[in-house]
Amino acid sequence: MWKNKALKLIDNSPLIIFRIFFGFLFACESFGAIITGWVRINLVDVKLTFSHIYMDFLQVLVGGPQMYVYFALMGCVSLAVMLGYRYRLSIVLLTLLWAGAYYIQKTSYNNHYYLLLVICFYMCFLPANRYASLDVKSGRVKEELAMPVYYSWIFILQVSILYIYGTIAKFYPDWLDGTFTQIMYQGANIPEAFKDFVTQKWFYIAIAYLGILFDGLIVPMLLWKRTRTLALVASLIFHLFNSVTLQIGIFPYFALSFAVFFYPPDQMRRLFFKKKPAIVLSEDYIKQVLQHSLSRGAITVLSIFMIFQILLPLRQHFVKGDILWTDEAHRLSWRMMLRSRGGYTNFIVKNKQTGERSFYPLETVLTAKQKARLNTPDMIWQMSQYIKREYEAKGVEVSVFVDSWVSINGRVYSQFVNPEVDFTTVKWDYFKHADWILEKPF
């Protein structure tokens, strides 16, 4: 039964429209990162970046004008995806380039960077160039007007995962009492004339609960015909407001682009492709389209990946400690715009031969922004290993101790790391709680 439903053919306009939006927004992200100085600040005017652990080999790209070329190339490839030019090659290349950009640094981590990577992976498998593409125009691929409905299901399920986990994550005291939303809008890009308004208690508490309602109800409302347009209007208001006040890049517009999969495909065709003919589902045509649909192997890979997406955010519940404090399993769990984390960290180096202790001069290696973000377990561990390697290269054996203090949602700074632990002896484990993190003070 489910197989027959999944293989039902629908107009492929939603996938084609999404490819165009996706490529355009990715180009904006890539070229915008150069124009706004993001590439310079995070990848050019730096001596190192905090790459994702085990991705240190990407550091060879850092610290020079080559990163401008890298992002410019990614922007050009994004435009090729948008235009459907040599699509298979373009989307695979874009996925690899973005994976490198994503894994190379964590100082400016955003959840939408991860979402872009996830969607890139899906798009590598889907025939999004079968209509309104240069590949069709040049005869590289045959034009098709239809696709199996499960192509749309992939995106609907992925968006559902994002919003479900985003909703669950908000059920913690500092969100429910408006503590975090107050902090968020105090630092938002809002004219001074409106600052008093948005920092009123009733406003930031209302925003907190509206955030829960939006994340929890937006997918069901988009799926139900009677509330679909209301949900779209709510999405427009919500995402455009966040775009203006919180300045979070392309994410609000990227989130809006998924709406094309919730509306009837024929309606999308009439709206965006007025000259595109309606599909005529003869037996021969159905057979032809299904022959070009995903192979069993591709479906298996995508199914495993989707199951992984469902299960991965659950790991936070199997790691000891409060994730709000430890920050372990925070990334990749759709904990979006959820807390304010600040802190400062110093590293004490002890020469094992002389016993002499000294503070490591972080300012000689890190930018001010990097130092300000040095308050999470993985980045603290990585900096310790960097210091260890630096002294080893000089032939000096040292111990590295950490003096780290963290504040969550404006609380008083509390000591985060056991100052007696020698980090040169500490191993990293992605799946286990770091026992050198001190107990939550609140």
C-alpha positions in Angstrom: 0.0 0.0 0.0 2.7 2.5 1.1 4.8 1.5 -1.9 2.0 2.3 -4.3 1.3 5.6 -2.6 5.0 6.5 -2.7 5.4 5.7 -6.4 2.3 7.7 -7.4 3.4 10.2 -10.1 2.9 14.0 -9.5 4.0 17.0 -11.4 7.7 17.6 -10.8 7.4 21.4 -10.5 8.0 21.6 -6.7 11.4 19.9 -7.2 12.3 22.1 -10.1 11.3 25.3 -8.3 13.2 24.2 -5.2 16.4 23.5 -7.3 16.2 27.1 -8.6 15.6 28.6 -5.2 18.3 26.4 -3.6 20.9 27.3 -6.1 20.1 31.0 -6.0 20.2 31.1 -2.2 23.4 29.1 -2.1 25.0 31.6 -4.5 23.8 34.4 -2.2 25.4 32.6 0.8 28.7 32.0 -1.1 29.2 35.4 -2.7 27.7 37.2 0.4 30.3 35.5 2.6 32.9 37.3 0.6 31.2 40.6 0.2 30.3 41.0 3.9 33.8 40.1 5.1 32.7 36.7 6.6 35.4 34.8 4.7 38.0 37.4 5.6 37.2 37.3 9.3 36.7 33.6 9.7 39.1 32.0 7.2 41.6 34.5 5.8 42.8 36.8 8.6 43.4 33.8 10.9 46.2 31.5 11.9 44.0 28.6 12.5 40.3 27.7 12.7 38.5 25.3 15.0 37.6 22.7 12.5 35.3 19.9 13.4 37.3 17.2 15.2 39.1 14.8 12.8 38.8 17.4 10.0 42.1 19.1 10.8 43.5 18.3 7.4 41.2 21.2 6.1 43.5 23.7 7.8 45.8 23.7 4.7 43.1 25.9 3.1 43.1 28.5 5.9 44.9 31.8 6.2 45.2 33.1 2.6 43.4 34.6 -0.4 42.7 31.0 -1.7 39.6 31.0 0.5 38.1 33.9 -1.6 38.7 31.7 -4.7 37.1 28.7 -2.8 33.9 30.6 -2.0 33.7 32.3 -5.4 34.0 28.8 -7.0 31.2 27.6 -4.7 29.0 30.6 -5.8 29.6 29.8 -9.5 28.7 26.1 -8.9 25.6 27.2 -7.1 24.5 29.2 -10.1 25.1 26.1 -12.2 22.8 24.1 -9.9 20.2 26.9 -10.2 20.4 26.8 -14.0 20.5 23.0 -14.2 23.8 23.1 -16.0 25.6 19.7 -15.8 23.5 19.3 -12.8 24.9 15.9 -11.5 28.4 17.2 -11.5 27.5 20.6 -10.2 25.4 19.4 -7.2 28.1 16.8 -6.2 30.8 19.5 -6.4 28.7 21.9 -4.5 28.1 19.3 -1.8 31.8 18.6 -1.5 32.7 22.3 -1.4 30.1 23.1 1.2 31.1 20.1 3.3 34.6 21.6 3.4 33.3 25.1 4.3 31.1 23.6 7.0 33.7 21.3 8.6 36.6 23.8 8.4 35.4 26.1 11.3 33.1 26.3 14.3 33.6 29.8 15.4 30.6 31.0 13.4 28.6 27.9 13.6 24.9 28.1 12.5 22.3 25.3 12.3 21.4 26.4 8.8 24.9 25.5 7.6 24.2 21.9 8.6 20.8 22.0 7.0 22.3 23.1 3.7 24.7 20.2 3.8 21.9 17.7 4.6 19.8 19.1 1.7 22.8 19.0 -0.6 23.1 15.3 0.1 19.4 14.7 -0.9 19.7 16.8 -4.0 22.7 14.7 -5.2 20.2 11.8 -5.7 17.2 13.6 -7.1 16.7 14.4 -10.9 16.0 18.1 -10.3 17.3 19.0 -13.8 14.5 17.3 -15.8 12.7 20.5 -16.5 13.6 24.2 -17.0 17.3 23.4 -17.1 20.2 23.9 -19.4 20.8 20.2 -19.4 17.3 19.7 -21.0 17.9 22.5 -23.4 21.2 21.1 -24.6 19.8 17.6 -24.8 22.0 16.1 -22.1 19.0 14.8 -20.3 15.4 14.1 -21.5 12.7 16.4 -20.3 10.2 14.9 -17.9 7.1 16.5 -16.3 6.5 14.1 -13.5 8.1 12.5 -10.5 7.2 10.0 -7.8 5.5 11.7 -4.8 8.1 10.4 -2.3 10.6 12.9 -3.7 8.4 15.6 -1.9 8.1 13.4 1.1 11.8 13.5 1.6 11.8 17.2 2.1 8.6 17.3 4.2 10.0 14.7 6.6 13.4 16.5 6.9 11.6 19.8 7.7 9.4 17.9 10.2 12.5 16.6 11.9 13.9 20.1 12.2 10.8 21.6 13.7 9.9 18.7 16.0 13.3 18.8 17.7 13.3 22.6 17.6 10.0 22.5 19.5 11.1 19.9 22.1 14.3 21.8 22.8 12.4 24.9 23.8 10.8 23.2 26.8 13.3 24.3 29.4 13.0 26.9 32.1 15.0 29.8 30.5 12.8 29.6 27.4 9.5 29.2 29.1 10.0 32.2 31.4 11.3 34.4 28.6 14.8 34.7 29.9 16.5 33.8 26.6 14.1 35.7 24.3 14.6 38.8 26.4 18.4 38.5 25.9 17.9 37.7 22.2 15.9 40.9 21.5 18.1 43.1 23.6 20.9 42.4 21.2 18.7 42.3 18.0 18.9 44.7 15.1 16.0 46.9 16.2 15.7 50.7 16.0 16.1 52.4 19.4 12.5 53.7 19.2 11.3 50.1 19.4 13.8 48.7 21.9 11.7 49.6 24.9 8.7 47.8 23.3 10.5 44.6 22.4 12.1 44.3 25.9 8.8 44.5 27.7 8.1 41.3 29.7 4.8 40.6 28.0 6.5 40.9 24.6 9.4 38.5 25.2 7.3 35.9 27.0 4.7 36.1 24.1 7.6 35.6 21.6 8.8 32.6 23.6 5.4 30.8 23.4 4.7 31.9 19.9 8.0 30.3 19.0 6.9 27.0 20.5 3.5 27.2 18.8 5.1 28.1 15.4 7.7 25.3 15.5 5.2 22.8 16.7 2.3 23.6 14.4 3.8 24.9 11.2 4.2 21.5 9.5 0.8 20.1 10.4 -0.8 23.4 9.3 1.1 23.3 6.0 -0.1 19.7 5.4 -3.7 20.5 6.0 -5.4 22.3 3.1 -7.7 24.5 5.3 -4.8 26.0 7.2 -2.0 25.9 4.5 -2.3 29.5 3.4 -2.6 30.8 7.0 0.6 28.8 7.8 2.4 30.3 4.8 1.4 33.8 5.9 2.6 33.0 9.4 5.9 31.7 8.0 6.4 34.8 6.0 5.9 37.1 9.0 7.9 34.9 11.3 10.9 34.4 9.0 11.0 37.9 7.6 10.9 39.4 11.1 13.8 37.1 12.2 15.7 38.1 9.0 15.5 41.8 9.8 15.9 41.7 13.6 18.3 38.7 14.1 20.3 38.9 10.8 20.7 35.2 10.3 21.6 35.1 6.7 19.7 33.1 4.1 18.1 30.7 6.6 14.6 32.5 6.8 14.3 32.5 3.0 15.7 28.9 2.7 13.1 27.8 5.3 10.3 29.5 3.2 11.4 27.7 0.0 10.3 24.3 1.4 6.7 25.5 1.2 6.6 24.4 -2.5 6.5 20.8 -1.4 3.3 21.3 0.7 1.2 22.8 -2.0 -0.5 20.8 -4.8 2.1 20.3 -7.6 -0.3 21.4 -10.3 -0.9 24.6 -8.4 2.9 25.2 -8.3 3.1 24.5 -12.0 0.4 27.0 -12.8 2.0 29.6 -10.6 5.7 29.2 -11.6 5.6 27.5 -15.0 2.6 28.8 -16.9 3.7 27.2 -20.2 4.4 23.8 -18.8 1.8 21.3 -19.9 -0.1 19.2 -17.4 1.1 15.6 -17.1 -0.8 12.8 -18.9 -0.4 9.6 -17.0 -0.5 6.9 -19.7 0.9 3.5 -18.9 3.9 4.1 -21.1 4.7 7.4 -19.5 4.4 6.1 -16.0 6.8 3.3 -16.9 9.2 5.7 -18.5 9.3 8.1 -15.4 9.6 5.2 -12.9 12.5 3.8 -14.9 14.4 7.0 -14.4 13.5 7.3 -10.7 15.9 6.3 -7.9 17.4 2.8 -7.9 16.9 0.5 -4.9 20.5 1.2 -3.9 19.9 5.0 -3.8 16.6 4.5 -1.9 18.4 2.4 0.6 21.1 5.0 1.1 18.6 7.8 1.5 16.5 5.7 3.9 19.5 5.0 6.1 20.5 8.7 6.0 16.9 9.7 7.0 16.9 7.3 9.9 20.2 8.7 11.0 18.7 12.2 10.8 15.9 11.1 13.1 18.1 9.3 15.6 21.1 11.7 15.7 19.4 14.5 17.8 18.4 11.9 20.4 22.0 11.4 21.5 21.8 14.4 23.8 19.5 12.3 26.0 22.2 9.6 26.4 25.1 11.8 27.4 25.5 12.6 31.1 24.8 16.1 32.3 22.6 19.0 31.2 23.3 19.9 27.6 22.6 23.5 28.3 25.7 23.6 30.5 28.0 20.9 29.0 27.2 21.8 25.3 27.9 18.2 24.4 25.6 17.0 21.6 24.4 20.6 21.1 25.4 20.7 17.4 23.4 18.7 14.8 20.4 18.5 17.3 18.4 21.4 15.9 18.8 23.4 19.1 18.2 26.6 17.2 18.5 30.1 18.7 18.0 28.5 22.1 20.5 30.0 24.5 23.2 32.6 25.1 26.6 31.2 26.0 29.5 33.3 27.0 32.8 32.7 28.7 36.5 33.1 28.8 39.3 30.5 28.9 42.9 30.7 29.8 45.5 28.0 29.3 48.3 27.4 31.7 51.4 25.7 30.3 53.7 23.8 32.7 57.2 22.9 31.5 57.7 19.3 32.8 61.5 19.8 33.0 61.7 23.1 34.9 58.3 23.1 36.5 57.8 26.7 35.3 54.2 27.7 34.7 53.0 30.4 32.3 49.8 31.6 30.6 49.7 30.7 26.9 49.4 34.0 24.8 46.1 33.2 23.0 46.1 36.7 21.4 49.1 35.6 19.3 47.2 32.8 17.7 43.4 33.6 17.9 41.3 36.5 16.8 39.1 38.3 19.4 36.1 36.5 18.0 37.7 33.1 18.4 38.8 33.8 21.9 35.2 34.8 22.8 33.9 31.5 21.4 36.4 29.4 23.4 33.9 28.2 25.9 32.7 24.8 24.6 34.3 21.4 25.4 35.5 20.5 21.9 37.1 23.9 21.2 38.8 23.9 24.6 40.2 20.4 23.9 41.3 21.4 20.4 43.2 24.5 21.7 44.9 22.4 24.3 46.1 19.9 21.6 47.3 22.8 19.5 49.4 24.1 22.4 50.7 20.6 23.0 51.8 20.2 19.4 53.4 23.7 19.3 55.7 22.9 22.3 56.4 19.4 21.0 57.7 20.9 17.8 60.1 22.9 19.9 61.2 19.8 21.7 59.6 20.8 25.0 57.4 18.5 27.0 54.6 20.3 28.7 51.4 19.9 30.7 48.4 22.1 29.7 45.8 23.1 32.3 42.6 25.1 31.7 41.0 27.9 33.6 37.6 28.3 31.9 34.5 30.2 33.1 31.1 30.1 31.4 27.9 32.0 31.7 24.6 30.7 30.4 21.8 33.1 29.6 23.3 36.0 31.5 24.0 34.1 34.8 27.1 34.7 36.9 30.2 33.1 35.4 31.0 29.7 36.9 34.0 27.5 36.5 33.5 25.1 33.6 36.5 22.8 33.5 38.4 21.0 36.2 41.6 23.1 36.6 43.6 20.1 37.8 43.3 18.1 34.6 46.3 17.9 32.3 44.8 18.2 28.8 47.8 16.7 27.1 46.7 13.4 28.4 43.0 13.8 27.5 41.5 11.8 24.6 38.4 13.0 22.8 35.3 10.9 22.6 32.3 12.1 20.6 29.9 9.6 22.2 30.9 9.9 25.9 30.5 12.7 28.5 33.8 14.5 29.3 34.3 13.9 33.0 36.6 17.0 33.2 33.5 19.2 32.8 32.4 20.4 36.2 28.9 20.0 37.6 26.2 22.4 36.5 26.1 25.3 39.0 22.4 26.1 38.5 
